[in-house]
Amino acid sequence: MATYQPRLRPGVLISGPLLHGPRTVHLVKNPDSGDSFEVGPREGFLMGRMDGSRTLAEIGAEYAGAYRKRLGDGHWRQLLGLLGTRGLLDGAPAAPAPAEGAAARRAAGGGGPRLLSGSYSLVSDPDATAARLYRVFGFLLRPVWMVPLLLLVAGMETVMLLRADELLAATGAMFTHPVLLMGAATLLWLSTALHELAHGVAARHYGGTVGEIGLRWRMPVIMMYCTVENYPYLSTRWARIVTALAGAVMNLLFLLPFFALWQWAPVDAATADALGGLLVLGTVQALAMLLPLPPLDGYKIVSQAAGATGLAGATRTFWTLAARRDPALSAYPRRARVLYTAYGLGAALTVCALLTALVLLARTALTA
């Protein structure tokens, strides 16, 4: 076996090391079946070197240098058998391909979309659509463009904060005019659609693949969605953070022309109220997506910044063990203890702050 040169099937995706509970894992995705699973750091080390240019003897020597342990033939047979069974080795039978498209997935799940909830794919080749959008708008991701745009957004938010009383009054006035409210809601829906497409464009910038662009509804709400198939496997942590952040940034960039109209255009009072309300609601929409709670973009950003997967579930497990003083808690390394403690406290404070804000808004509305 020493001279065998294993090669993973083209397109197999392996993530970097991620913390999951007390363990460090790598995510692996089969390009044919779409299935993903976790492997440990040692298996990830070996799989990352199966490119067809190294023999098992050479990979084993690198492994021995890293882990001070040599692998016998039994270990190799077990690992190669597992990879072959999952269809990950080049030359092994491919895993069954998944049903393509949203319609096929819905059919496999039993019937089409229901009246009150469901989804519908809008384009037949979403990755090609994202590629076309990237060719047109991808230049905005370059620092020479993005830095000035972010400075403009920062300036807009600063002015809005300084004139918060005026903007809140305008928002309240807008809610008393159904036509203005409907116009603002339509623009905010458009902003949400651009938010989703921005994720796809940013992913393409870093070599990502867009799997689906469509509409999802939970009546009475209808929203556009854009899924990035290989998001956890993008080349760098920064690429994953930028891809998750792109949607909220798009929401704020969308507000810039309306801010200019509100700030400098000679408009009547009703139009000024509508613009002010749009700016407030649009900012709330963008910032809400950055909250570190699943399934929001902020949760993905925090997870990637922390180098973790399944952060919310792992945090719940950690706090449950801590409350019970379970001996299993001793298996958690210091980094995991710090992360899950900090995220649990941060998430709890975020929820408390949201509930407090809702109570204050309700009292304000009742006394108005």
LOPAGU-11889 format. One record per residue (C-alpha): x, y, z; residue in one letter. Coordinates in steps of 0.2 Angstrom, whole numbers, padded with zeros to 4 digits, always signed. Example, Ala and Ser with C-alpha at 12.3 -4.5 7.8 and 13.67 -1.06 7.14 Angstrom:
<nodes>
+0062-0022+0039A/+0068-0005+0036S/
</nodes>
This chain:
<nodes>
+0000+0000+0000M/+0015+0012+0003A/+0016+0016-0016T/-0003+0020-0018Y/-0006+0038-0022Q/-0024+0042-0016P/-0033+0057-0024R/-0049+0064-0018L/-0063+0066-0031R/-0062+0083-0040P/-0073+0096-0031G/-0073+0088-0013V/-0073+0102-0001L/-0064+0102+0016I/-0066+0117+0028S/-0052+0123+0039G/-0052+0118+0057P/-0068+0123+0067L/-0072+0122+0085L/-0088+0111+0088H/-0091+0108+0107G/-0075+0101+0115P/-0069+0095+0098R/-0060+0103+0083T/-0067+0097+0067V/-0066+0099+0048H/-0082+0099+0037L/-0081+0088+0022V/-0094+0090+0007K/-0097+0077-0007N/-0099+0086-0023P/-0110+0073-0031D/-0122+0069-0017S/-0121+0086-0008G/-0119+0077+0008D/-0108+0084+0022S/-0100+0077+0037F/-0087+0081+0050E/-0070+0073+0052V/-0057+0076+0066G/-0041+0086+0063P/-0030+0070+0060R/-0042+0064+0046E/-0043+0082+0039G/-0024+0082+0039F/-0023+0066+0029L/-0037+0070+0017M/-0029+0087+0013G/-0014+0079+0007R/-0023+0066-0005M/-0020+0075-0021D/-0013+0061-0031G/+0005+0068-0030S/+0010+0059-0014R/+0011+0041-0009T/+0004+0034+0007L/+0021+0032+0013A/+0025+0051+0010E/+0008+0056+0018I/+0012+0044+0032G/+0029+0052+0035A/+0021+0069+0036E/+0008+0063+0048Y/+0021+0055+0059A/+0031+0072+0059G/+0015+0081+0064A/+0008+0069+0077Y/+0022+0058+0082R/+0013+0042+0077K/+0014+0031+0062R/-0001+0023+0054L/-0001+0005+0050G/-0010-0004+0035D/-0025-0007+0046G/-0028+0012+0049H/-0025+0016+0030W/-0038+0002+0025R/-0051+0009+0037Q/-0049+0027+0031L/-0048+0023+0013L/-0063+0011+0014G/-0073+0025+0023L/-0068+0038+0009L/-0072+0025-0005G/-0089+0021+0003T/-0094+0039+0003R/-0088+0041-0015G/-0075+0054-0011L/-0060+0044-0018L/-0056+0047-0037D/-0060+0030-0045G/-0072+0025-0032A/-0091+0024-0037P/-0099+0041-0036A/-0112+0044-0023A/-0130+0046-0030P/-0132+0064-0036A/-0146+0074-0027P/-0162+0079-0036A/-0158+0095-0045E/-0168+0111-0041G/-0181+0117-0029A/-0195+0108-0038A/-0187+0091-0037A/-0183+0093-0019R/-0201+0098-0015R/-0207+0083-0025A/-0195+0072-0015A/-0202+0079+0001G/-0220+0075-0005G/-0229+0088-0016G/-0226+0105-0021G/-0226+0121-0010P/-0241+0124+0001R/-0252+0139+0001L/-0246+0147+0017L/-0228+0142+0016S/-0215+0136+0003G/-0202+0141-0009S/-0200+0144-0028Y/-0184+0144-0038S/-0184+0159-0050L/-0169+0155-0061V/-0163+0139-0069S/-0144+0142-0067D/-0142+0153-0051P/-0123+0152-0052D/-0123+0159-0069A/-0135+0173-0064T/-0123+0177-0049A/-0108+0177-0061A/-0117+0190-0072R/-0121+0201-0058L/-0103+0199-0052Y/-0096+0205-0069R/-0107+0220-0068V/-0106+0225-0049F/-0091+0215-0043G/-0079+0230-0044F/-0088+0238-0029L/-0080+0225-0018L/-0063+0232-0022R/-0056+0243-0008P/-0054+0258-0019V/-0073+0258-0021W/-0079+0250-0005M/-0069+0261+0008V/-0077+0277+0001P/-0094+0269+0001L/-0093+0264+0019L/-0087+0281+0024L/-0102+0288+0016L/-0113+0276+0025V/-0104+0280+0042A/-0107+0299+0038G/-0126+0295+0034M/-0128+0286+0051E/-0119+0299+0060T/-0131+0313+0054V/-0146+0302+0057M/-0141+0299+0075L/-0139+0318+0078L/-0156+0321+0070R/-0164+0306+0078A/-0179+0315+0086D/-0183+0322+0069E/-0182+0305+0061L/-0192+0296+0074L/-0206+0310+0072A/-0206+0307+0053A/-0207+0289+0055T/-0222+0290+0067G/-0230+0302+0054A/-0227+0290+0040M/-0237+0277+0049F/-0252+0288+0049T/-0252+0288+0030H/-0256+0271+0022P/-0250+0276+0005V/-0233+0282+0011L/-0231+0267+0022L/-0235+0255+0007M/-0222+0264-0003G/-0209+0263+0010A/-0213+0244+0013A/-0211+0241-0006T/-0194+0249-0006L/-0189+0239+0009L/-0194+0223+0001W/-0183+0228-0014L/-0169+0231-0002S/-0171+0214+0005T/-0170+0206-0012A/-0154+0216-0015L/-0147+0210+0002H/-0149+0192-0004E/-0141+0195-0021L/-0127+0204-0012A/-0123+0188-0003H/-0121+0179-0020G/-0111+0192-0028V/-0099+0193-0013A/-0098+0174-0013A/-0093+0174-0032R/-0079+0186-0028H/-0071+0173-0017Y/-0074+0158-0028G/-0091+0153-0020G/-0105+0144-0029T/-0123+0150-0028V/-0135+0135-0027G/-0152+0144-0029E/-0161+0161-0031I/-0179+0161-0027G/-0194+0166-0017L/-0199+0160+0000R/-0215+0163+0008W/-0222+0161+0026R/-0239+0170+0023M/-0241+0185+0023P/-0222+0187+0021V/-0214+0184+0004I/-0195+0186+0003M/-0181+0183-0009M/-0167+0171-0005Y/-0150+0167-0012C/-0141+0151-0005T/-0122+0150-0006V/-0119+0131-0008E/-0101+0131-0002N/-0101+0145+0011Y/-0092+0135+0025P/-0078+0130+0012Y/-0074+0147+0006L/-0055+0149+0005S/-0052+0161+0020T/-0062+0166+0036R/-0062+0184+0030W/-0070+0178+0014A/-0084+0170+0024R/-0086+0185+0035I/-0087+0197+0020V/-0100+0186+0011T/-0111+0186+0027A/-0109+0205+0030L/-0112+0209+0012A/-0131+0209+0014G/-0132+0222+0028A/-0120+0233+0019V/-0131+0232+0004M/-0146+0237+0014N/-0136+0253+0020L/-0129+0257+0003L/-0147+0256-0004F/-0152+0271+0008L/-0139+0283+0002L/-0149+0291-0012P/-0164+0293-0001F/-0153+0300+0012F/-0147+0313+0000A/-0165+0317-0005L/-0170+0319+0013W/-0155+0330+0017Q/-0154+0342+0003W/-0169+0340-0009A/-0183+0353-0008P/-0197+0341-0004V/-0214+0344+0004D/-0218+0338+0022A/-0226+0322+0018A/-0212+0317+0006T/-0199+0321+0020A/-0209+0310+0032D/-0209+0296+0020A/-0190+0298+0017L/-0186+0299+0035G/-0197+0284+0040G/-0188+0274+0026L/-0171+0279+0033L/-0175+0273+0050V/-0184+0257+0045L/-0170+0253+0033G/-0157+0256+0046T/-0166+0245+0058V/-0168+0232+0045Q/-0149+0232+0041A/-0144+0232+0060L/-0156+0218+0064A/-0148+0207+0052M/-0131+0209+0061L/-0138+0203+0078L/-0128+0188+0084P/-0143+0176+0084L/-0147+0162+0072P/-0151+0162+0058P/-0146+0180+0056L/-0131+0185+0046D/-0123+0192+0062G/-0123+0174+0069Y/-0114+0168+0054K/-0101+0182+0056I/-0098+0179+0075V/-0097+0160+0071S/-0084+0163+0058Q/-0074+0176+0068A/-0073+0163+0082A/-0069+0149+0071G/-0083+0138+0076A/-0098+0128+0069T/-0114+0125+0077G/-0111+0139+0089L/-0128+0141+0096A/-0131+0122+0099G/-0114+0119+0106A/-0117+0134+0118T/-0133+0127+0124R/-0125+0110+0128T/-0110+0119+0137F/-0122+0129+0148W/-0132+0114+0152T/-0117+0104+0157L/-0111+0119+0167A/-0128+0120+0176A/-0127+0102+0181R/-0109+0102+0185R/-0107+0088+0173D/-0090+0079+0173P/-0090+0080+0154A/-0086+0099+0156L/-0068+0094+0159S/-0066+0089+0141A/-0069+0107+0135Y/-0052+0116+0131P/-0050+0133+0138R/-0054+0141+0121R/-0070+0132+0120A/-0075+0137+0138R/-0071+0156+0135V/-0081+0156+0118L/-0096+0147+0124Y/-0097+0157+0140T/-0095+0174+0131A/-0107+0169+0117Y/-0120+0163+0129G/-0119+0179+0139L/-0119+0190+0124G/-0134+0181+0116A/-0144+0183+0133A/-0140+0202+0134L/-0145+0204+0116T/-0162+0196+0119V/-0164+0206+0135C/-0160+0222+0125A/-0172+0218+0111L/-0186+0214+0124L/-0183+0230+0133T/-0184+0240+0117A/-0200+0232+0112L/-0208+0236+0129V/-0202+0254+0128L/-0209+0256+0110L/-0226+0248+0115A/-0227+0260+0130R/-0223+0275+0118T/-0236+0269+0106A/-0249+0268+0120L/-0246+0285+0127T/-0244+0294+0111A/
</nodes>
